[in-house]
Amino acid sequence: MIFNPRCRRCLRLVDFLGQVKKDNPNYHAAPVAPFGDAKARLLIVGLAPGMHGANATGRPFTGDHAGILLYQTLFEFGFSNQPEAISRKDGLKLHNCRITNAVKCLPPQNKPIGSEINNCNRFLQDEIESMPSNSLVIGLGSIAHQAIIKALGLRQKAFSFAHGKEHPLNDQLLLIDSYHCSRYNTQTRRLTTPMFQQIFSRAREYLNCQ
């Protein structure tokens, strides 16, 4: 199963989401499903839903700062039909692209613990294994990078994270690392718009050549 909307394996997250739902009755406050083309050759893996973004709207990177740069970039490189993600009813569609998170539930302070990442890894494994041949995964941040490596049963030490670094994971799958498009990274300019665009320019080049 690629996604289980009723998963309750992580008790800390279940308790936290229960409290979030009490405080914000209109929020999704539940596991957030992947979004996009089920047969896409591009999979983008983030960290986890944001409190007032995916956790509120129920769609990855929708409604918060992190999604601003991501969806604008996807639109510019032909992976979406519009540059903004506001809600699940905004008409946004992805083209040959799918977005998911290493952890499907909002963690306290946006910091999942190891057991939570491990519990969710089986979903990521299924997502990756269902991809067509000659596919590409973009890992947003080191935790997403590590989750991708784990999902494929590979050795972490053999694949070090670095922005823009490319990792052939097998004969049919390439991983490209990127800094996460979080508010902190963009405001401190650890990640600039041109840096992020370079990642997706390379993704488009790779997919067009395969």
C-alpha positions in Angstrom: 0.0 0.0 0.0 1.5 3.4 -1.1 -0.5 5.4 1.4 -2.7 4.7 4.4 -4.8 7.7 5.5 -5.7 5.9 8.8 -2.1 5.0 9.8 -1.6 5.3 13.6 1.7 3.6 14.1 3.4 6.7 15.6 1.7 7.4 18.9 3.5 10.7 19.5 2.2 12.0 16.2 -1.3 10.7 16.7 -1.5 12.5 20.1 0.0 15.7 18.6 -2.4 15.7 15.7 -5.3 15.1 18.0 -4.4 18.3 19.9 -3.8 20.2 16.7 -7.3 19.2 15.5 -8.8 20.4 18.8 -7.1 23.8 18.4 -7.8 24.1 14.7 -11.0 22.2 13.9 -10.9 23.1 10.2 -7.4 21.7 9.7 -6.8 18.4 7.9 -4.6 17.3 10.9 -4.1 13.8 9.6 -1.7 11.9 7.4 -1.2 13.8 4.1 -1.5 11.8 0.9 1.0 12.1 -1.9 -0.1 14.5 -4.7 0.2 14.3 -8.4 0.5 11.8 -11.3 0.5 8.2 -10.0 2.7 7.2 -13.0 5.1 10.1 -12.8 8.7 9.8 -13.6 9.6 12.6 -11.2 9.0 12.2 -7.5 9.8 15.0 -5.1 10.3 14.0 -1.5 10.0 16.6 1.3 10.4 16.3 5.0 6.9 16.4 6.6 3.7 18.5 6.4 4.0 22.0 7.7 1.6 23.1 10.5 -0.2 25.8 8.5 0.5 24.3 5.1 -0.1 20.7 4.2 -1.3 19.8 7.7 -4.0 22.5 7.3 -4.9 21.9 3.6 -4.2 18.2 3.2 -2.0 18.6 0.2 1.9 18.6 0.2 3.5 22.1 0.2 0.1 23.8 -0.2 -0.7 26.9 1.8 2.7 27.7 3.3 5.9 29.5 2.5 7.8 26.3 1.4 5.3 25.8 -1.4 5.8 29.2 -2.9 9.1 28.5 -4.5 8.4 24.9 -5.2 5.2 25.4 -7.2 6.5 28.5 -9.0 9.5 26.4 -10.2 7.4 23.4 -11.2 5.2 25.7 -13.3 8.2 27.3 -15.0 9.7 23.9 -16.0 6.4 22.5 -17.2 5.6 20.2 -14.3 2.3 21.9 -13.3 -0.5 23.9 -14.9 -0.3 26.9 -12.5 2.3 28.6 -10.3 0.4 28.7 -7.0 -0.9 26.1 -4.5 -3.6 27.5 -2.2 -6.0 24.7 -1.5 -7.0 21.3 -2.7 -9.8 23.0 -4.7 -7.6 25.4 -6.6 -7.4 23.4 -9.8 -3.7 22.7 -9.6 -2.5 19.7 -11.6 0.9 18.2 -11.9 2.4 16.8 -15.1 4.7 13.8 -14.9 5.4 14.8 -11.3 4.4 13.6 -7.9 5.1 15.1 -4.5 5.3 13.3 -1.2 7.0 13.5 2.2 9.4 11.3 4.1 6.9 11.6 7.1 3.3 11.9 6.2 2.1 13.4 9.5 2.9 16.8 11.1 5.6 16.3 13.8 6.0 18.6 16.8 8.3 21.5 15.9 8.5 20.0 12.4 11.1 17.5 13.8 10.3 13.9 13.3 12.2 11.3 15.4 14.0 8.3 14.0 11.3 5.8 14.7 8.7 8.0 12.9 10.8 8.3 9.9 11.4 4.5 9.9 7.7 3.8 10.3 6.8 5.9 7.3 9.6 4.6 5.2 7.6 1.6 4.0 5.2 4.0 2.2 8.1 5.8 0.5 9.5 2.5 -0.5 6.3 1.5 -2.2 6.1 4.9 -3.9 9.6 4.6 -5.3 9.1 1.0 -6.4 5.9 1.9 -8.3 7.8 4.4 -10.5 8.4 3.7 -14.2 11.8 3.0 -15.6 14.3 5.8 -16.1 12.8 7.9 -13.3 14.1 10.7 -11.1 13.8 11.5 -7.4 14.5 14.9 -5.9 15.2 14.9 -2.2 14.5 18.2 -0.4 16.9 18.2 2.5 19.1 15.7 4.2 16.3 13.8 6.0 14.5 13.2 2.8 17.7 12.2 1.2 18.4 9.7 3.9 14.8 8.3 3.8 15.2 7.7 0.0 18.4 5.8 0.5 16.9 3.8 3.3 13.8 3.0 1.2 16.0 1.4 -1.4 18.0 -0.6 1.2 21.3 1.1 0.3 24.2 2.2 2.5 23.9 5.7 3.8 27.7 6.2 3.8 27.8 5.5 0.1 25.5 8.5 -0.7 26.4 11.8 1.0 24.0 14.7 0.8 25.0 17.9 -1.0 22.9 20.4 -2.9 22.9 19.6 -6.6 24.7 16.3 -6.2 23.5 13.5 -8.4 23.3 9.8 -7.2 22.6 7.0 -9.6 20.7 4.6 -7.3 20.3 1.8 -9.8 20.1 1.3 -13.5 16.6 2.9 -13.6 16.7 5.7 -11.0 18.6 8.9 -10.3 18.5 10.9 -7.1 19.3 14.7 -7.1 19.7 16.4 -3.8 18.5 19.9 -3.1 18.3 22.1 0.0 14.7 22.2 1.3 12.7 25.2 0.1 11.8 26.2 3.6 11.3 29.8 4.8 14.6 29.6 6.8 16.7 28.4 3.8 15.2 30.9 1.4 15.3 33.9 3.7 18.9 33.2 4.8 19.7 32.6 1.1 21.2 29.2 1.8 18.8 28.3 -1.1 18.3 31.0 -3.8 15.8 30.9 -6.6 18.5 30.3 -9.3 19.9 27.4 -7.2 16.5 25.8 -7.0 15.8 26.4 -10.7 19.1 24.6 -11.6 17.8 21.5 -9.9 14.6 21.4 -11.9 16.4 22.4 -15.1 18.5 19.3 -14.7 15.4 17.3 -13.9 13.8 18.4 -17.1 16.9 17.7 -19.1 17.2 14.2 -17.6 13.6 13.3 -18.2 13.6 14.6 -21.8 16.7 12.6 -22.6 15.5 9.2 -21.3 
